[in-house]
Amino acid sequence: MASSGAMVLAMMGLLAALVCPAAAAAAGFISMPTDNVGDHSYGVHATFCPNLEKIVLDKVAEARRWDIGVVAGLLRIFFHDCFPNYLLPTTPTIIIYKVSMCVYLVGCDASLLLEPSHLYSSERARERPQNQGLHQGALDLIQRIRDAVRDAKCTEVSCADITMLATRQAIKLSGGPDYGVQLGRKDSIDPARIDQVNQFLPAPDAKIWKLIEVFQSRGFDRTDLAALSGAHTIGKTSCPNLASRTGDAAWFVEAIKRNCPGSWDKKQVLDVDTPDDFDHKYYKNIVDGKGVLSTDMELLNDPFIKDLVHKWATDKNFFSWKFGEAMAKMARLPVGGPSEYRENCFRRNSMRETVNLTAEGFAASA
């Protein structure tokens, strides 16, 4: 006979399935149509928007020519949008989300793009320290692509899909791998919960055990962690993120801290050798003690990951293959809950009459 605890848990699952079908379907409790959960495909837009990929490629290539920083900017937006997540409760606890007992899934749903100034204070995930300094040029690029796609009469293409495609094209144009992404998502009406942003976006001083724990909680293994860390082969970080950086290569640590005073408007390149190229030099830098962030050097404190770092330091193709796999995997993170095709990527459609791409509330990045 089932224990009382198991019976309560089963009842909780049934209750959640009845009250919150979208999240329940995504979590596997039931099978039914939902707003933003279900089968996504690689060619879902091919019929009604055949020029989508060319529109994205042209806009990304143009933006990259003017500002190489949009590549790392798109990567960061993509990761910070996809990674925070929350599922149905696995313990007999009722979690209240707004006015229902729903606990929605948020994966790659453009929830990060929602402008903080038009949200309740409890919803302003963009204002959390982990999300500070999103690249303004990358944000503007996403909206320019959205406008071009709409002009092409492609009404059912989401900002979430645009962000995925733009990130992939930016990586490819910078020397990185091409990889498939499944499309067909809508845009979330709500941002990620602040507590989930705090929990799932690692701090720049996180230890290796914490990094492994966080990535495993989202279904990523050690290889995925090592590969996705390779995104630091391009872009910059704010100088205060270097505060916890120590290590054997004291000369290097002293040099980057001297050149990067602790001001949020000052930046340090993450790859000191080839900062504008998507290559494998990031791993060589780590082997040489020249990882910029503490989390970069922490990769050497796990034997399995350390072995990958040494392999990828001399093998770009191996790294590129695994990075592409990990990015495609992230793009498949489940999504669910109320959604729409936003006309302006930064506002819910009910607020689209106040469109202003340069509105205050965006944190600019050098």
PyMOL commands that set and color helices and strands:
alter all, ss='L'
color gray80, all
select helices_A, chain A and resi 4-19+21-27+52-66+69-82+111-113+116-118+121-123+125-127+129-131+136-151+159-173+194-200+208-217+222-233+239-242+250-259+281-287+294-301+303-312+316-331+349-354
alter helices_A, ss='H'
color red, helices_A
select strands_A, chain A and resi 187-188+236-238+267-269+339-340
alter strands_A, ss='S'
color yellow, strands_A
deselect
rebuild
show_as cartoon
